[in-house]
Amino acid sequence: MAQYRVLDPKEAVIDTKEFDNASDAYDWFNNVEVPSDRLGYRMEVRHDDGEWHMFDQTDGTRSKN
């Protein structure tokens, strides 16, 4: 399991939780922790090295405008 945390706009950790996969973690973030899509909140994941890194729920592609 990986550990995820949610930070508010002032960089304070508001919750931490473990998930088996990134999709469940994103659902938790989007539907439970920040359901109103308020700006400034972010989710981080703890890597094996013990460091926290920003979590990106994309497939790595960008739309071409």
Biopython code that builds the backbone (N, CA, C, O; Angstrom):
import numpy as np
from Bio.PDB.StructureBuilder import StructureBuilder

atoms = [
    (1, "MET", "N", (0.834, -1.190, 0.000)),
    (1, "MET", "CA", (0.000, 0.000, 0.000)),
    (1, "MET", "C", (0.871, 1.243, 0.000)),
    (1, "MET", "O", (1.960, 1.268, 0.573)),
    (2, "ALA", "N", (0.366, 2.256, -0.649)),
    (2, "ALA", "CA", (1.074, 3.537, -0.679)),
    (2, "ALA", "C", (0.342, 4.520, 0.226)),
    (2, "ALA", "O", (-0.873, 4.440, 0.407)),
    (3, "GLN", "N", (1.105, 5.444, 0.787)),
    (3, "GLN", "CA", (0.522, 6.455, 1.669)),
    (3, "GLN", "C", (0.364, 7.762, 0.905)),
    (3, "GLN", "O", (1.283, 8.212, 0.221)),
    (4, "TYR", "N", (-0.823, 8.369, 1.032)),
    (4, "TYR", "CA", (-1.156, 9.627, 0.369)),
    (4, "TYR", "C", (-1.554, 10.651, 1.420)),
    (4, "TYR", "O", (-2.042, 10.297, 2.494)),
    (5, "ARG", "N", (-1.342, 11.922, 1.101)),
    (5, "ARG", "CA", (-1.790, 12.977, 2.016)),
    (5, "ARG", "C", (-2.340, 14.143, 1.219)),
    (5, "ARG", "O", (-1.978, 14.361, 0.062)),
    (6, "VAL", "N", (-3.230, 14.891, 1.872)),
    (6, "VAL", "CA", (-3.851, 16.071, 1.260)),
    (6, "VAL", "C", (-3.350, 17.296, 1.997)),
    (6, "VAL", "O", (-3.348, 17.335, 3.228)),
    (7, "LEU", "N", (-2.926, 18.298, 1.237)),
    (7, "LEU", "CA", (-2.455, 19.558, 1.795)),
    (7, "LEU", "C", (-3.386, 20.682, 1.390)),
    (7, "LEU", "O", (-3.893, 20.715, 0.268)),
    (8, "ASP", "N", (-3.607, 21.614, 2.326)),
    (8, "ASP", "CA", (-4.440, 22.775, 2.013)),
    (8, "ASP", "C", (-3.580, 23.857, 1.365)),
    (8, "ASP", "O", (-2.369, 23.678, 1.236)),
    (9, "PRO", "N", (-4.174, 24.964, 0.957)),
    (9, "PRO", "CA", (-3.405, 26.012, 0.286)),
    (9, "PRO", "C", (-2.262, 26.605, 1.117)),
    (9, "PRO", "O", (-1.341, 27.203, 0.560)),
    (10, "LYS", "N", (-2.315, 26.444, 2.435)),
    (10, "LYS", "CA", (-1.246, 26.964, 3.294)),
    (10, "LYS", "C", (-0.192, 25.903, 3.593)),
    (10, "LYS", "O", (0.662, 26.105, 4.457)),
    (11, "GLU", "N", (-0.244, 24.762, 2.877)),
    (11, "GLU", "CA", (0.716, 23.667, 3.004)),
    (11, "GLU", "C", (0.531, 22.822, 4.259)),
    (11, "GLU", "O", (1.409, 22.025, 4.592)),
    (12, "ALA", "N", (-0.592, 22.976, 4.965)),
    (12, "ALA", "CA", (-0.864, 22.161, 6.149)),
    (12, "ALA", "C", (-1.486, 20.834, 5.704)),
    (12, "ALA", "O", (-2.356, 20.808, 4.834)),
    (13, "VAL", "N", (-1.033, 19.741, 6.307)),
    (13, "VAL", "CA", (-1.593, 18.428, 6.001)),
    (13, "VAL", "C", (-2.958, 18.317, 6.674)),
    (13, "VAL", "O", (-3.071, 18.487, 7.888)),
    (14, "ILE", "N", (-3.993, 18.032, 5.884)),
    (14, "ILE", "CA", (-5.327, 17.930, 6.462)),
    (14, "ILE", "C", (-5.780, 16.486, 6.631)),
    (14, "ILE", "O", (-6.709, 16.224, 7.396)),
    (15, "ASP", "N", (-5.143, 15.534, 5.930)),
    (15, "ASP", "CA", (-5.475, 14.125, 6.112)),
    (15, "ASP", "C", (-4.431, 13.260, 5.418)),
    (15, "ASP", "O", (-3.806, 13.676, 4.443)),
    (16, "THR", "N", (-4.256, 12.051, 5.940)),
    (16, "THR", "CA", (-3.333, 11.071, 5.376)),
    (16, "THR", "C", (-4.028, 9.719, 5.385)),
    (16, "THR", "O", (-4.721, 9.371, 6.341)),
    (17, "LYS", "N", (-3.832, 8.947, 4.293)),
    (17, "LYS", "CA", (-4.490, 7.657, 4.205)),
    (17, "LYS", "C", (-3.709, 6.744, 3.257)),
    (17, "LYS", "O", (-3.018, 7.223, 2.358)),
    (18, "GLU", "N", (-3.822, 5.420, 3.461)),
    (18, "GLU", "CA", (-3.161, 4.451, 2.596)),
    (18, "GLU", "C", (-4.156, 3.851, 1.620)),
    (18, "GLU", "O", (-5.316, 3.613, 1.955)),
    (19, "PHE", "N", (-3.674, 3.610, 0.393)),
    (19, "PHE", "CA", (-4.492, 3.012, -0.658)),
    (19, "PHE", "C", (-3.671, 1.988, -1.423)),
    (19, "PHE", "O", (-2.445, 2.074, -1.499)),
    (20, "ASP", "N", (-4.377, 1.018, -1.988)),
    (20, "ASP", "CA", (-3.737, -0.009, -2.815)),
    (20, "ASP", "C", (-3.389, 0.499, -4.203)),
    (20, "ASP", "O", (-2.468, -0.008, -4.845)),
    (21, "ASN", "N", (-4.135, 1.514, -4.671)),
    (21, "ASN", "CA", (-3.879, 2.013, -6.018)),
    (21, "ASN", "C", (-4.157, 3.510, -6.107)),
    (21, "ASN", "O", (-4.857, 4.081, -5.271)),
    (22, "ALA", "N", (-3.599, 4.121, -7.127)),
    (22, "ALA", "CA", (-3.697, 5.570, -7.301)),
    (22, "ALA", "C", (-5.118, 6.023, -7.634)),
    (22, "ALA", "O", (-5.512, 7.129, -7.266)),
    (23, "SER", "N", (-5.888, 5.187, -8.321)),
    (23, "SER", "CA", (-7.261, 5.563, -8.671)),
    (23, "SER", "C", (-8.117, 5.749, -7.428)),
    (23, "SER", "O", (-8.885, 6.706, -7.334)),
    (24, "ASP", "N", (-7.984, 4.828, -6.470)),
    (24, "ASP", "CA", (-8.738, 4.965, -5.216)),
    (24, "ASP", "C", (-8.296, 6.204, -4.446)),
    (24, "ASP", "O", (-9.122, 6.888, -3.841)),
    (25, "ALA", "N", (-7.004, 6.494, -4.466)),
    (25, "ALA", "CA", (-6.491, 7.679, -3.783)),
    (25, "ALA", "C", (-7.048, 8.952, -4.417)),
    (25, "ALA", "O", (-7.429, 9.886, -3.712)),
    (26, "TYR", "N", (-7.094, 8.983, -5.733)),
    (26, "TYR", "CA", (-7.627, 10.162, -6.414)),
    (26, "TYR", "C", (-9.122, 10.339, -6.110)),
    (26, "TYR", "O", (-9.584, 11.458, -5.891)),
    (27, "ASP", "N", (-9.866, 9.239, -6.099)),
    (27, "ASP", "CA", (-11.294, 9.326, -5.758)),
    (27, "ASP", "C", (-11.487, 9.873, -4.355)),
    (27, "ASP", "O", (-12.374, 10.697, -4.128)),
    (28, "TRP", "N", (-10.678, 9.432, -3.422)),
    (28, "TRP", "CA", (-10.724, 9.926, -2.037)),
    (28, "TRP", "C", (-10.467, 11.427, -2.010)),
    (28, "TRP", "O", (-11.196, 12.173, -1.356)),
    (29, "PHE", "N", (-9.450, 11.865, -2.708)),
    (29, "PHE", "CA", (-9.109, 13.281, -2.760)),
    (29, "PHE", "C", (-10.242, 14.094, -3.383)),
    (29, "PHE", "O", (-10.665, 15.110, -2.832)),
    (30, "ASN", "N", (-10.720, 13.645, -4.515)),
    (30, "ASN", "CA", (-11.687, 14.409, -5.306)),
    (30, "ASN", "C", (-13.109, 14.366, -4.746)),
    (30, "ASN", "O", (-13.849, 15.340, -4.882)),
    (31, "ASN", "N", (-13.500, 13.263, -4.125)),
    (31, "ASN", "CA", (-14.884, 13.106, -3.672)),
    (31, "ASN", "C", (-15.079, 13.279, -2.170)),
    (31, "ASN", "O", (-16.186, 13.590, -1.729)),
    (32, "VAL", "N", (-14.038, 13.087, -1.385)),
    (32, "VAL", "CA", (-14.168, 13.166, 0.069)),
    (32, "VAL", "C", (-13.460, 14.386, 0.641)),
    (32, "VAL", "O", (-14.070, 15.174, 1.364)),
    (33, "GLU", "N", (-12.200, 14.546, 0.328)),
    (33, "GLU", "CA", (-11.397, 15.606, 0.938)),
    (33, "GLU", "C", (-11.639, 16.985, 0.329)),
    (33, "GLU", "O", (-11.740, 17.965, 1.066)),
    (34, "VAL", "N", (-11.733, 17.083, -0.978)),
    (34, "VAL", "CA", (-11.908, 18.380, -1.651)),
    (34, "VAL", "C", (-12.993, 18.242, -2.725)),
    (34, "VAL", "O", (-12.714, 18.410, -3.912)),
    (35, "PRO", "N", (-14.227, 17.937, -2.312)),
    (35, "PRO", "CA", (-15.278, 17.682, -3.301)),
    (35, "PRO", "C", (-15.738, 18.905, -4.089)),
    (35, "PRO", "O", (-16.349, 18.754, -5.147)),
    (36, "SER", "N", (-15.464, 20.082, -3.610)),
    (36, "SER", "CA", (-15.935, 21.288, -4.295)),
    (36, "SER", "C", (-14.943, 21.825, -5.315)),
    (36, "SER", "O", (-15.150, 22.908, -5.863)),
    (37, "ASP", "N", (-13.859, 21.082, -5.582)),
    (37, "ASP", "CA", (-12.823, 21.506, -6.535)),
    (37, "ASP", "C", (-12.196, 22.848, -6.167)),
    (37, "ASP", "O", (-11.825, 23.634, -7.039)),
    (38, "ARG", "N", (-12.083, 23.098, -4.863)),
    (38, "ARG", "CA", (-11.456, 24.348, -4.428)),
    (38, "ARG", "C", (-9.995, 24.377, -4.865)),
    (38, "ARG", "O", (-9.305, 23.359, -4.830)),
    (39, "LEU", "N", (-9.545, 25.528, -5.266)),
    (39, "LEU", "CA", (-8.170, 25.695, -5.737)),
    (39, "LEU", "C", (-7.183, 25.694, -4.577)),
    (39, "LEU", "O", (-7.517, 26.081, -3.457)),
    (40, "GLY", "N", (-5.974, 25.255, -4.863)),
    (40, "GLY", "CA", (-4.896, 25.333, -3.897)),
    (40, "GLY", "C", (-4.652, 24.061, -3.117)),
    (40, "GLY", "O", (-3.607, 23.930, -2.479)),
    (41, "TYR", "N", (-5.576, 23.119, -3.144)),
    (41, "TYR", "CA", (-5.392, 21.849, -2.452)),
    (41, "TYR", "C", (-4.627, 20.900, -3.361)),
    (41, "TYR", "O", (-4.769, 20.942, -4.583)),
    (42, "ARG", "N", (-3.816, 20.043, -2.751)),
    (42, "ARG", "CA", (-3.094, 19.080, -3.570)),
    (42, "ARG", "C", (-2.894, 17.780, -2.808)),
    (42, "ARG", "O", (-3.040, 17.722, -1.587)),
    (43, "MET", "N", (-2.560, 16.747, -3.554)),
    (43, "MET", "CA", (-2.311, 15.449, -2.962)),
    (43, "MET", "C", (-0.862, 15.050, -3.257)),
    (43, "MET", "O", (-0.333, 15.298, -4.341)),
    (44, "GLU", "N", (-0.248, 14.430, -2.264)),
    (44, "GLU", "CA", (1.110, 13.933, -2.417)),
    (44, "GLU", "C", (1.133, 12.447, -2.066)),
    (44, "GLU", "O", (0.290, 11.956, -1.315)),
    (45, "VAL", "N", (2.111, 11.747, -2.623)),
    (45, "VAL", "CA", (2.307, 10.329, -2.344)),
    (45, "VAL", "C", (3.709, 10.153, -1.774)),
    (45, "VAL", "O", (4.655, 10.822, -2.189)),
    (46, "ARG", "N", (3.821, 9.243, -0.818)),
    (46, "ARG", "CA", (5.121, 8.984, -0.195)),
    (46, "ARG", "C", (5.826, 7.895, -0.975)),
    (46, "ARG", "O", (5.299, 6.792, -1.121)),
    (47, "HIS", "N", (7.010, 8.194, -1.475)),
    (47, "HIS", "CA", (7.800, 7.242, -2.253)),
    (47, "HIS", "C", (8.588, 6.330, -1.329)),
    (47, "HIS", "O", (8.669, 6.563, -0.123)),
    (48, "ASP", "N", (9.163, 5.297, -1.907)),
    (48, "ASP", "CA", (9.937, 4.325, -1.139)),
    (48, "ASP", "C", (11.117, 4.952, -0.403)),
    (48, "ASP", "O", (11.582, 4.415, 0.603)),
    (49, "ASP", "N", (11.601, 6.088, -0.905)),
    (49, "ASP", "CA", (12.729, 6.764, -0.257)),
    (49, "ASP", "C", (12.293, 7.576, 0.964)),
    (49, "ASP", "O", (13.126, 8.188, 1.634)),
    (50, "GLY", "N", (10.972, 7.582, 1.256)),
    (50, "GLY", "CA", (10.456, 8.310, 2.411)),
    (50, "GLY", "C", (10.081, 9.743, 2.127)),
    (50, "GLY", "O", (9.529, 10.423, 2.992)),
    (51, "GLU", "N", (10.371, 10.214, 0.928)),
    (51, "GLU", "CA", (10.058, 11.591, 0.546)),
    (51, "GLU", "C", (8.648, 11.673, -0.023)),
    (51, "GLU", "O", (8.158, 10.729, -0.643)),
    (52, "TRP", "N", (8.000, 12.821, 0.198)),
    (52, "TRP", "CA", (6.677, 13.082, -0.353)),
    (52, "TRP", "C", (6.833, 13.781, -1.689)),
    (52, "TRP", "O", (7.656, 14.685, -1.835)),
    (53, "HIS", "N", (6.028, 13.355, -2.677)),
    (53, "HIS", "CA", (6.062, 13.945, -4.006)),
    (53, "HIS", "C", (4.647, 14.248, -4.458)),
    (53, "HIS", "O", (3.700, 13.545, -4.106)),
    (54, "MET", "N", (4.522, 15.311, -5.247)),
    (54, "MET", "CA", (3.210, 15.681, -5.754)),
    (54, "MET", "C", (2.632, 14.533, -6.570)),
    (54, "MET", "O", (3.338, 13.904, -7.358)),
    (55, "PHE", "N", (1.360, 14.266, -6.379)),
    (55, "PHE", "CA", (0.658, 13.179, -7.060)),
    (55, "PHE", "C", (0.017, 13.718, -8.322)),
    (55, "PHE", "O", (-0.651, 14.752, -8.287)),
    (56, "ASP", "N", (0.212, 13.029, -9.438)),
    (56, "ASP", "CA", (-0.339, 13.451, -10.716)),
    (56, "ASP", "C", (-1.253, 12.360, -11.239)),
    (56, "ASP", "O", (-0.797, 11.252, -11.520)),
    (57, "GLN", "N", (-2.535, 12.658, -11.373)),
    (57, "GLN", "CA", (-3.518, 11.680, -11.858)),
    (57, "GLN", "C", (-3.791, 11.960, -13.327)),
    (57, "GLN", "O", (-4.906, 12.324, -13.701)),
    (58, "THR", "N", (-2.771, 11.787, -14.156)),
    (58, "THR", "CA", (-2.946, 11.944, -15.601)),
    (58, "THR", "C", (-2.273, 10.776, -16.280)),
    (58, "THR", "O", (-1.520, 10.030, -15.654)),
    (59, "ASP", "N", (-2.539, 10.620, -17.532)),
    (59, "ASP", "CA", (-1.892, 9.550, -18.287)),
    (59, "ASP", "C", (-0.618, 10.031, -18.965)),
    (59, "ASP", "O", (-0.011, 9.306, -19.753)),
    (60, "GLY", "N", (-0.217, 11.259, -18.653)),
    (60, "GLY", "CA", (1.015, 11.800, -19.208)),
    (60, "GLY", "C", (0.851, 12.517, -20.534)),
    (60, "GLY", "O", (1.818, 13.071, -21.057)),
    (61, "THR", "N", (-0.345, 12.518, -21.085)),
    (61, "THR", "CA", (-0.556, 13.202, -22.350)),
    (61, "THR", "C", (-1.135, 14.581, -22.105)),
    (61, "THR", "O", (-1.784, 14.822, -21.087)),
    (62, "ARG", "N", (-0.906, 15.449, -23.006)),
    (62, "ARG", "CA", (-1.447, 16.798, -22.933)),
    (62, "ARG", "C", (-2.245, 17.059, -24.194)),
    (62, "ARG", "O", (-1.890, 16.620, -25.287)),
    (63, "SER", "N", (-3.326, 17.783, -24.008)),
    (63, "SER", "CA", (-4.136, 18.093, -25.193)),
    (63, "SER", "C", (-3.419, 19.123, -26.044)),
    (63, "SER", "O", (-2.721, 19.996, -25.528)),
    (64, "LYS", "N", (-3.595, 19.015, -27.340)),
    (64, "LYS", "CA", (-2.991, 19.968, -28.268)),
    (64, "LYS", "C", (-4.041, 20.992, -28.645)),
    (64, "LYS", "O", (-5.089, 20.651, -29.193)),
    (65, "ASN", "N", (-3.752, 22.251, -28.349)),
    (65, "ASN", "CA", (-4.711, 23.324, -28.647)),
    (65, "ASN", "C", (-4.386, 23.984, -29.954)),
    (65, "ASN", "O", (-5.085, 24.909, -30.368)),
]
sb = StructureBuilder()
sb.init_structure("model")
sb.init_model(0)
sb.init_chain("A")
sb.init_seg("    ")
for serial, (resi, resn, name, xyz) in enumerate(atoms, 1):
    if name == "N":
        sb.init_residue(resn, " ", resi, " ")
    sb.init_atom(name, np.array(xyz, "f"), 0.0, 1.0, " ", f" {name:<3s}", serial, name[0])
structure = sb.get_structure()
